[in-house]
Amino acid sequence: MSTENKYYEDHYGQLVGMVITSVSIIDDGDGKWPRFIGKNSLGETIEVTVSSDQEGNEPGHLFIEKS
């Protein structure tokens, strides 16, 4: 596994077991940022904001599909 893939698997792996309890949209005047709020497997409150890149330059989009 490449170092980059390991980074992404570790980063997104934080979401495993998360239960989403609410969704909100943050409007900062430049765009609408999707935000998911929930609890992780340790019971901690987690906020997930969808961005187009790691720098948070603009809102992003999630493709939600049934598998």
ABEGO torsion letter per residue (X at the ends): XBAAAAAAAAAAAAABGBBBABBBBBBAGAEBBBBBBBBBAAGBBBBBBBBABAAGABBBBBBBBBX
